[in-house]
Amino acid sequence: MEYVYAALILNESGEEINEENLTTVLEAAGVDVEQSRVKALVAALEDVDIDEAVEDAAAVPAAGAAAGGAAAAAADDDDEEEVEEEEAEEEDDDDDDDDAAGEGLGQLFG
């Protein structure tokens, strides 16, 4: 991942993404540089518009978050109804327990 980050740093600073610049950034970050990975990344990014790729990548999660947010809100409503039903059932159970407990104490003390 650090190789991609180094390429993003170079892109953001307006520097050319080549083997020498990528190696320099990685070494400055204290990474043990594997030249084969550097060469592969430079070759993979040769025909890529990084700014456009970043914009596209940022748009996908935003759209997914909007759709996911609506689904989560609907799920929260369902969860609230279930919780209310469970609380009502627990209150009914508690009332029965209190009655039984009261009867037991009454028998102990006459």
Order of alpha helices (4+ residues) and beta strands (2+ residues): alpha-alpha-alpha-alpha
